Amino acid sequence: MRSDTFYLPTRIRTGKGAFESLGTILASCGRRGLLVCGQHAVRSGLVNRARSLAQGHDVGLGLYVRAGREPDLAMVAEALKFARDGNCDVIVGLGGGSAMDLAKAVAGLAHLEGAPGEYFSGRAIDGPSLPLVTIPTTAGTGAEVTKNAVLIDRDSRVKHSIRDDQWFPRWAVVDPELSLDMPPGVTASSGSDALCQAIEAYTSIGATPLTDGLAERAIALIGRSLHRTYVSGDDIDAREDMAYGSLLAGMAMSNARLGAVHGMAHPLGVRYDLAHGVVCGLLLPYTMDYNAPETPKYARVAQLLGVATPGMSDKELRRAAVEHVRGLLHAIGIPEQLGPLGVRDEDLDDIVQASLPSGSLKHNPRPLHAHDVRRILESAL
Ligand SMILES: [Fe+2]
């Protein structure tokens, strides 16, 4: 086996009620915070709760509320100005992956010179990040424990990550109670992302026994509770499974990387303005179909999903995994075809070309050439 390094410096506070520790955690990081979140966190009262917890420990929290889109370079520049004007010494990302990734970029760039676009284009990160505290309110992206911020350059219509080891959050606060009021549609799309990330991290060519342990548990937890959270949003046990599942998938993927679904999802998402989790869920069964002949681990995925029965051949187990994933995503309302979402056959060559440089694509268990990517996209059209 090749040698590898597992790195995850984030302290992780988990469980029901973990959010109540926010004041203590913030006080260990700084005195002047900037809270980055979306509109929902304001409306639900979560922002007020965060501010009063911070205040109880003499930490002030400024506020940057992002507009309802995935973060782009202009948004990063605007939020950065808030952080610098407030002389902030700690950044908090509260919400889904978009809020956490935006906060991560702000924390990471606060001390650096130059525009966000320069770092997006590959300029080296040459200074430390501000302390970052991530608080997921969805169960999906795992962004609470990753070192990358997925951003969009709307001019060039490119979506990819800035990543650096210094960008890992100082703290992640993962409290399943914060996800109780997530509506079914968001539960489905974020949960599809978590399922996809668990399976892609597990089968990535960058997987190791260390990441396998995390990914296997993630697949089992998400597999048993994704549908339950979709139909019964107030089921706290199922919400807890999903909170741990998406966290474990994030821990696995931050070291193992992902696969072809994520390679294709970014160009599709930015071009057609599609929610990341929806695209991932849509593409996952088609990509698993492609991978199955060269991905022995799918047999284990069938066991983890509870669909293996005695006497099944290896081939039947792999097929059972693919079909169960397809059925689960259908049951939670994930669309099954790209065409009705506006994707056109004449655009596919562009999507293929934009997918090929992706690091995720290169970590797919079955190698892909341009014609393979096109074949998967055509089958999903
Ligand atoms: Fe994802």
Residues whose N, C-alpha, C, O or C-beta is under 5 A from the ligand:
A	BS01	LIG	D193
